[in-house]
Amino acid sequence: MEKRITDLNRIRNIGIMAHIDAGKTTISERILFYTGKLWKMGEVHDGNAVMDYMEQEKERGITITSAVTTCYWNDHRINLIDTPGHVDFTAEVERSLRVLDGAIAVFSAVEGVEAQSETVWRQADKYNVSRLSFINKMDRVGADFWSAVEMIKEKLGANPVPIQIPVGAEENFEGVIDLINERKLAYTESELGDKYKVIPLSTEEDEELAKHRELMIEAVAEYDEELLTLYIEGEEIPSEILKRAIRKATIENKITPVLCGSALKNKGIQPLLDAVVDFLPSPLDLPPVRGIDVTTGEEAIRYPSNDEPFTALIFKIITDPFVGKVSFFRVYAGKLKAGETVYNPRTRKKERINRILFFHADKREEIKEIYAGEIGGAIGIKSSVTGDTICDINHPIVLESMDFPEPVVSVAISPKTQADLDRLGESLNKLSEEDPTFRITKNRETGETIISGMGELHLEIIIDRLLREFNVHAHVGKPQVAYKETITTPAEAEGKFIKQTGGRGQYGHVKLLIEPLEGKEFEFVNKVVGGEVPKEYIPAVETGIKEAMEAGAIAGYPVVNIRATLLGGSYHPVDSSEIAFKIAGSMAFTAAQKKAKPVILEPIMEVEIITPEEYIGAVIGDINSRRGRIEHMEPRSGVHVIKALVPLSEMFGYANILRSETQGRATYSMKFSHYEILPEGLAKDLIGK
C-alpha cells in the first residue's frame, strides 16, 4: 500500500473522455500498469480490462459506467475516472466532469474529432474543466497527427498547442519529440513500453524540433509576461519557466496542450502522466466551490481546506453485490470520519456514514477518514441520489445540482413469474437510483411497467443487468418512441365537478386559458380576482392540470410547452374541497387541449455517419427514405462524414442496415437533438393504434 498523499498541491482529480473506440480504457489500463497498480495489462478486445469490470462491458468492449481508481506518479496522487464514450451514457460523462478538476481528451489519429468527442468537449466547457489532448492510435493506417490537431481547432473551437510531435506514423511510429525538454523519446516494443530511450535527433528532426518549439513558445507567451519578455529579447528559455507558463494557460483554459502516442503499443503513456502532474490543476488551483446557505438563502463559498465545514457532492451511485448501495462523492471542503453523521439538504435528512472506501476499479480499500480534494465511496447513505449535496449538519449548504437529458426510448417490461414480480420493482428502483437518465412509469390503462432511457443500447444493458445482477426474468416489448403532445393555438375551457351523494357533496369549478409556450415545459399563472376560487384551492387546480398533462388528451402522451392561466371559477362554502378543484382543473385542461389544435411531437436525432466514398449514394438514399434531412457532408482522410437529422422512430435497427449496405465498413453515432411536430398522416396512424 503506497503512503497516502493528502497534500492538496499533489492531488489530481482527472477523467479520460472521448468518442467510443478512441482508446480511453486502453489508456487507463496503461496508466495503471505504469503507476504500478497492475502487474499485467488488460485489453478491452480480450474482455479483461480492469476498468471495464461489468460483465456487459467485457462482452461489448465498451465502457458503460465510470470506474474510479487511485494511483501514484512522481510523488503525486491521481484520482482517475474512466468515462464512457457511447452517446447513450452521456449522463455518466456529465456527472463525472462535474466533480473533476482536469481531463485527458483522447482522439484517434485516424478519425480525429468525432461526434461524441464534440459532445464531451462541450460538457467539459460547461464545467470549465482544464484539458490535455492525447492523439492516440499513431500506429494505425491513416494516422495523421496534424490533421487531428487542425480538427481540434476547427471543430471544437479550442486552442491546441502541441508540446510533442510524433516521430514517424502508421507502422513507422517510433516515439515522440518532447518540445519542452528538447529530446527524442523512442520506445522498444519488447519491454511493453515500460522503458523508453532518449536518443539523439537527426539533422532533419533537429530542424523540426526548433520550428515547432518556436511555435509552441509563441502560442504560450501570449498568456505569460515573463515568457513573453524572454521570447521578445531572444533569450534562452529555461524549461521550468516554459512549464510554469503552460500550466497557467492550461488551468485558465486558454490552451490545450497536445500529446500523442499509441496506447495499444504502449508508446507515449509516461510523458502523458508527466503532463497530468505538470499541467493539470490541483484542487487548490481552482476557484472555491459555491452554493446556497440553506439557513440564510444567501450564496456560500467553501474553500478546499480541511478546516472548512464538510461539503461534498454525490456524483454516482452503484449497487455493489458485496456491500450494497455505495455513494461516490467528491469532498470539496472539510473532512469526514467513518461513523459520523452528515446532512442532506434536499431530503432534509441526517445520514450516518458507516464506512468510507477508496476504489481501485472493482477492488476496495477501507479508510478511517477522508479529506478535502479526495474522491471516495460512502456506505450507509440511504435516501440520497446522484447530484445531492452532503454536508456538515451545523453548516447546511446546497451545491449546484446536475441537469440530465430526458429519455427518448421506452419499452414495456413485465415479469415472467410471481417471484420475478416481487423482485422487479425493487431492482428497477435500485437501477434508477444509480442512473438519473433511466425512468420507470406505469401505463395507467394497461397497468404495464414502462422503462425509458437514452437509446436502444442503454435499455438493452438495463435489461441485461436485471437478469444477471438481480436475477429477474422479464418479457420485454419492442422499443417505443417517447412522443409528446403540445398545442398550437390558445384555447379556453371550463371544468365543473359537482357530485351530490347522501351527506356532503363535492363542488369545484374553474375557468382556464391554455397557450403555447416556447422554451419551457410548463408555467402556471393565477389571475383569479375577487376570491372566485379561494386561495387554498389554487395549488390543487395546478396539481390537477399537471396530472392531466401526464396523460395527454389526444394519444395519451405527456403534454409539454404550455402556459395554463387560471381565469376564475366558483366554489361552494360547504361542498368545495381540494380534491373537487383538482378534478375540475384536470377536466378544464383536457377540454381546453382538445380545442387548442393539439399536435404530437416526435424526437429528432442528430446522426453522424462515417462511410467510405463508394457507399455515399446508398447511405444518403437510405437516410432520405427514413424522413431524414442531410445537414452537412465533408470528406475526411479517405472517408466521408455525413451529418443528418432523422426521426428516432425511423432509426430502430439501423446498425444492421448500415452494416449490410456498406459491407460493415461504415460507422454511425446518434444523439438527441430536439422535438418536432409529427406529420399529420403519421399522427393519425399513431392515434389509431
N, C-alpha and C positions, 0 to 999 in steps of 0.2 A: 504493500500500500504506500503510495507516494505521500510525502508530507503535504498536508492540505494548505494551499495558498489562500489566504484571506485578504491580503493587501489589495485594495481595490484597483490600484495602478496596474497590477499584474493579472487582472482578470479580463477575459474577452468573452462576451456572450455573442456568439455568431451563429448564423444559419447558412445553409447551402441551398440556393434556389436556382431553378432553371426549367426549361421545357422538358417534357418527358423524353427520355433517351439521350440527354446531353451528357450523362455520366455523373450525376450528383452522388448517387450511392456508391459508385466505384471510387470516387474521390474520398468520400467519408471513410470507406474501408482502408484506403491507403493512409489517410491521416491517422487512423487508429493503429495501423501497423507500425508506422514510423515513430509514433509517440510512445510505442511500447505497450499499447493496450491489447494488441493481438499478437500472438506468436505465429499466426498463419493468416494470410489474407483470404477473405471470402470473395466470391464472384457472384454478381447478380445473375449471369446467364447459367450458373450452375445451381442457383437457388440456395446458396449458403452464405449470403451476405449477412453480417451481424446486424446491421442497422435495419434490414428488412426482415423483422423477426416474426411477422404474422404469416400463417400458412398461405393466405391468398397472395401475399407479396412474393413469397418464394416461388409459387407456381406461375404467376403472371410476369415476374421480373420487373414489377413496378413498385414504387413506394406509395403507400396509402396513408399511413399515419406518420406524424413527425416523430422520429425517435430522438431521445435526448441522451446525451452522453457527456462525460467529462474526461479530458486528457490534459497532459502537461507538455510544454515545449519551451526550451530556453528559459527555464525558471518562470514561466507564465502558465496560468491555468486557462484552458479553453473549454467553455461550455458550448457544445456543438449540437445544433438541431438540424437534422436532415429532413427537409420538407418534400412533399410530393410534387411531381411535375404535371400530373394529369389534371385537366381542367375541371373534372368532376370533384376534385378535392381542393378546390381553391380556398375554401374556408380554413383548411389545415394550414395553408401558407399564411393566410391573413392573420390567424391568431398567433402564429409563431413570430411573424415580423413585429407584431405589437410589443413583444417583450424582448426583442433582440436589440443590441447596440450596433452591430455591424453584420455584413453578409458577404458571402462569396457568390457572385452571379456566374454561373457556368454556361458557356456557349459552345456548340460544336463548331470546329474549324471548317466543317464541310457545309452545314446548313446555316450557320451564323445565327442571326436573331430570328427565332420562330414565334408563332402566335402566342404560346403560353409564356415565353420569356418576356414578351411585351407586357402581359397581364401582371406577372410577379414584379416586374420592374416598376410599374405604376403603383402597385401596392407598397413597394419599398419607398417610393417617393412620398406616398401619403403619410407614412410613419417616419419620414426623414431619416431612413436608415443609411449609414455610410456603406459604400460597397467597394470591393475589389472585383475585377472581371478576370476570369480564368478561361482562356480559349483552349478547350480540350480536343482530343482526337486529332492532334497534329500528325499522327502516323497514318491516318486514313487516306484512301484515294480521294482526291478532290479537295484536300485540306488547303485552306488559303487564309493565313493569319491576317493579312492586310485587308482583305475583303470583309472579314468578320469585324475588324476594328472600325471600318467605314460604316458598316451596318449599325453598330452600337451608336455611332454618332448620328446617323441619319434617322434611323427608326425610333431610337429611344430618346433622342434629343440630349444625349449625355455628352460629357467631355472626356473621352477615353485618352489616357496618356500611357503608352507602352513604357514599362520600366524594364522590360526584357524584350528581346527579339529572338525568333527561332533560328536554329542552325539546321538548315535543310527542311524538307517537308515530305509527307507521304512515307514511303519505305526508307527514305534517306534522312528522316528526322533523327538527329543525334542528341540534341540538348538545346541549351539556351545561352544567349549572351546577356549577362547581367549589366545593364547600362549604369546602374548606380555605382557598383564596385569595380566596374570596367574589367570583367573577366568572363571567360567562356567555361560553362559547366557541361561536361559530357557524361552520359550515363552508360553503364555496362549492363546489358540485359541479364547476364548470368547472376548478378548479385541482387536481383529483384529491385534495382534502383536504390538499394539501401545506401550505396556509396556513389558519389559522383566525383569525377576528377576535374580539377581546374587545369585546363590545358592552354598552351599558347595559341594566340589568334593568328590566322594567315593575314597577309597584307590586305587582301580584299575585305576580310572580316573586320580588320582594324579600322578601315575607312567607313564601313557600315556602322560600327560602334560609335565613331566620332560624330557621324552625321545624325544618328538617332538620339545620341546623348544630348547633343546641342538642341534638338527639337524638344526633348523632354524637359531640359532646363528652362527653355524659353516658355513652355506651357506652364510650368510651376512658378516661375519667377514673378508672373503676373500677380500672384497671391501672397508673396513674401518679400518684404522690403530689403532684408539683409541679403537674400539670394539675388535679388534684382540689382542691388548695388555692385556685388561681386561680378555679376554677369556683364553689366554695362562697362565696368572698368577692366574687363578681360582678365580678372584674377583667376587663380586656380581655385576650384570649388571643392572643399572637403566633403566626403560622403555623409558625414554627420549632419552638416548644415542642410544638405540636399534632402536627407531623410526627414529631418525635422519639418522642412517646408512641405514635403509630400504628405506627411502625416496631417499637418494642419489643414491643407487644402482638401484632403480626403474626408476628414472629420466634418468639415464645413460643407461637404457635398459639392465642392467647386470642380473637383476632378474625380475620375475613376481610374486608378492605376490598373494597367492591363498586364497579365502574365500569361504564359502558355505552357503546354505540355501534353503528355498523353498518360492519363491515369491508368489505363489498362496496361500500358507498357512500363508503368512505374517511373515515368520521367517528369520532373518538374514539381514534385509534391513538397519537398523540403523548402525550396525557395518560397512556395506559396504559404507554408506555415510561418516562415520568417516574416513574410509580408503581413500576415494576420497580426502578429505580435508588434511589428514595427509601425503599421499604418492604420489599423482599425482601432476604434475608440475603446477605452476602458469606461466603466460606469462613471468615473469622475470627469471624463471629457465631455459629457453631455449635459444639457440643461436639467435642472431638478424636475421631478415629476409634479404635475399639477392636478388638483382635484377639487371637489367641493366639500367643505367642512359641514358635516351633517347637522351639527348643533346650531351653527350660525347662518348657514346657506351661503357664506362667503367663499371666495377662492382660497384654497390652502395649498401650500408648497411643501414638498418633502425632499430633503437633500439626501444624496447617497452616503449615509453615515450610520454607524451602529448606535449612535447616541440619539437619533431621532425616534419618534414614536413608530412602532412597527406598521409598515404599509406594504401590501403585496397584491399582485393580480393573478387570479387563476386563469390560465390560458388554455388548459386542456384537461380533460377528464378521461380516465380509462377504467375499465373493469378488469382487474387483474385476477386470474384464476386462483392465485395463492393468497393474496392479501385483501381482495375485494376492491372497493372503489378507491382509486388514487387520484388526487387533485394535484396537477402540476402547477407550481406557482413561481413567479419571479418576485424576489424581495427587492423593493425599491429603496426602503429605508428601515432602520431599526434591526432588531434581531429577534429570534423566536426559539424557545426551548421546547423540546418534545414534552408533552404533558400540559402545556399552557393552553389558555382559552383565548380565542380570537373572536372578533365581531364581524358579522356580515351585514352591512347597512341595507342591502336590497331586501333580505328576508327578515331583517331586524332580529336576527337570532345570534346567540353565542354558540360557538362551536369549539369543542375540545380537540386539540391536535394530539392524537395518541402516539403516532410515530412520524419521524421525518426521514426521508430516504434520498440518497443520491442514486441516479440510474446510470448504468452503463449499457445502453440499448435495452436488452431484456434481463440483465443482471442488476442486483441492487445492493446498496451498502447503507446500513442504518447509521444515522448520526444523531448526536445529542442536541445540537444547536445549529441554526442556520443564520447567516449574516447578510447584511446589505450587499446587493450586487450578485447574489447567488441564485441559482435555479434548483429547485428540489421538488419532491413529491410528498404530499401530506396524506396520512391515513387517519380517518376519524371525522372528516367533514361530511356531514350527511346531506344537507339540503342546498349545497352551492352548485352553480352551473358555470359553464365557460363564460368568461367576461366579468365574473364577480370580483369585487374587492374584498380582501380580508384585512383587518386592521386591529390596532390597539383598542380595547374596549373604552378607554378613557379619552381617546382622540379619534373619534369616528370620521372617516373620510371616504368619499366615493371617487375612484379614478374613472376616467372616460371609458365607457364600455365599448364593445365592438359591434359593428353592424354586419349582418350576414345577408347574402342574397337570398331571394325567395326560391324555393324548389320549383322545378318546371315539369317533372315527370312523376306520375303516380302509378302504383299498381295495387290491386285489391289482394289481400292476403287472408287466408282462412286456415285454421288449424286442422290437422288430419284426424286427431283423436281427442278425447276429453282431457287426457294428460297433457297434450300439446296446448289445449285451450288454456289450462291453468298457467302454463309457463310462458305463453306467447306475450301476454300483456306486460308481465314483469320484465321479460327480456327486451321487448321493444322500448320500454321506458328507460332501461339501462343504456341502450344504444342511443336514444335521443338525448340523454344526459351528456353522452360523450361527444355527440355530433350536432352542432347547432343548425346545420342545414338539412337535417333529417326530421320530418314531421309525421305525426300519427294523427289521423282523424277518423271519425266514424261516419259512414254514409247513413243518413237518417232514414232513408226509405228502405234500403236493403239490410241495414244492420251490419254490413261488411266493414272490416277494418281496412282503411286506405293508408298506405305509406307513401311518402313523397320525398324525392331527392333531386340532386343536381343533374342527373343523367342516368342512362341505362346501366353504365358500369357501376355507378355509385349504389344503385339499388341491388344490382347483382351481388356486390360484395356484402351488403347488409344481409341479404337472404342467405348467402353462403355462411356468414358468421352465425346467424340464427341456428343453422343446422349443426355447425361444428362446435362452436363455443358453448351454445346454450341448449343443444340437443333438442331443438324444436322442429318438428316436421310440419310443413305447411303447403297448402295449394296456393300457387301464385298465378294471378291473372296476367293478361297481356299489359304491357306498359300503356298508360293513358296520358294524354297531354293535360297539363294544368291550365285549362281555359279559364277566362274570367269574363264577367259581364260588365257593361257600363251603359251610360245613356248618352244621347246626342243632343237632346233639347230639354229645356226646363219643363217641369210639369207640377201641377198642384193636385192634392187629393186629401180626402178626409178619412179618418179611421174612427169608427164608433164601436165600442164594445159594451153592450148592455145585456146583462143576464139577470133575470128575475127568478129566484127559486124561493121556496118557503124560507122565511127569515131574511137575513141581509143579502142584498143583491150585489152586482158588480156594475160600475159605470166608469167609462173612460172615453174621452172624445178629443181628438186632435186634428188640427189643420196643418198640412205640411207642404212645403215647396222643396223640390229637389232640382239641382242644376249640375251640369258637367263641371268638373274641377280639374285643372291642369296641375301635374307635378305633385299631387298629394292624394293619398288613398281615400281619406275621409275627413270631413270637417262638419262639426255640429254648431249651428248658430241658434240662439234663443231670442226671438223677437216678440215674445208674449207680453202684452200690456194689460194693465188693469186686473191682474190676477185671474185671467180666464182659465189658466192651468196653474194650480198652486205650485210654489217653488219646490216643495218636497217631492213632487211627482215628475219634475223635469228630467232628472237623471234616469228614471225608469223609462221615459219616452226614448231617450238616447240609446239605452240598452236594447229596447225593442227594435229600434231601427237597425242597430248593429247585428242583431240576431237574424233579422230579415235579409240583411246584406249577405250573410254567410250562405243562405240557401238560394238566393237569386230567384227572379220571377219568371225567366224565360226558359232556362235549361238547367237550373239547379247549381250553377257555378257562382263562386263568390263575386260580389259586386264591388267595383273599385272606382276611384276618381269621381267622387260625388260630394257635393255640399248639400246638407239637409238643414233647412231652416224651419223651425217651429214657429208658425204664424199665430196660432191661437187654439181655441177649443172650448170645452166646458167641463164642469165637474158637478158631482152630487155630494152635498155635505155629509151624507151617511154612507152611500154605497161606493164612492170612489176609493180606489186603493192603488198601490204601486203596481200590482200585477195587472189591474184593469188598464192602466195607462201604458204599461209595457206592451200589452197585446194590441191596444189601439195604435201605438206608434208603429208596430210591426205591420198592422193592416194598412195603415196610411202609406207606408213606404212601398209595400207590394203593389198597391193600387196606382201610386204615382209612377213607379218604374214602368209599369205596362203602358202608360200614356206617353212616356218620355222618349219614344223611339229607341228602345233598348237594342244593343248590338252585343255580339260575342267577340272577345279579344283572344288572339292566339299568340303564343310565344314565338318570336323570330330569333333564330340563332345566327351568330356570325361564324361562318365556316371558312377555314383556310385549307386548301388542298395543294400539296406539292407533288407534281407529276412530271415524268419525262415528257419531252416535247411531242413524241409521236401519239400520245393519248389525249392531247388537249381537246380535240374535237369531240371525242366520246364523253369526256368528263363534263364539258360545257353543255352538251346536248342533254346529258342526264340531269344536270343541275336545273336547266330550263324546264325539264319535264316535271320537276318537283316544285314548281312555282317559285324557283329561286331567282334572285337578281344578281348578276355578276357586277361587283362593285369595282374590282381592280385586278389587273394582271401584270405580272412582271417576270422577265427572265432572271434566273439566278444560278450561277455556276452549273450549267448543264441541265437544269430543270426549270419548270415554270411554276410560279406561285399564283394561285387563283384565289381571290377573296370574294365571298358571296354571302348574301343574306337569304336564308332559307327557313320556311316554317318548320318548327320542330316535328310536327305531325308527319312530315314527309321524309324525316331523317332516320326513322327506325330501321335497323338492319342495313344501314348504308355501308358499314365497314365491309360486309361480304360482297356487295355490288361493286364497290370501288376496286376491291381486290381482283374480282374476276374481269373487270373492264381493263385493268392495267397490268394483268399478269403479276399482281402482288407488288408492283414497283411504286405505286403512289401511296402517300400517307395523308391523313387529314386530322384536323382537330377542330372542335367547335365549342363555343361558349355562348351563353345567353346574351342577347343584345337588347331587345325591347319587346313590348306588346303592340300588335297591330290589329285592326278590325278584320275579322274573318269574312271572306267574300260571302255574299248573301246565299248563293246556292248551297255552299258547303254548310253554312249556318243552319239552313232548313233541314239538311240531312242530319246534322248533329242533334237538332231539336227532335226530329222524327225518331231517332234512336232512343 
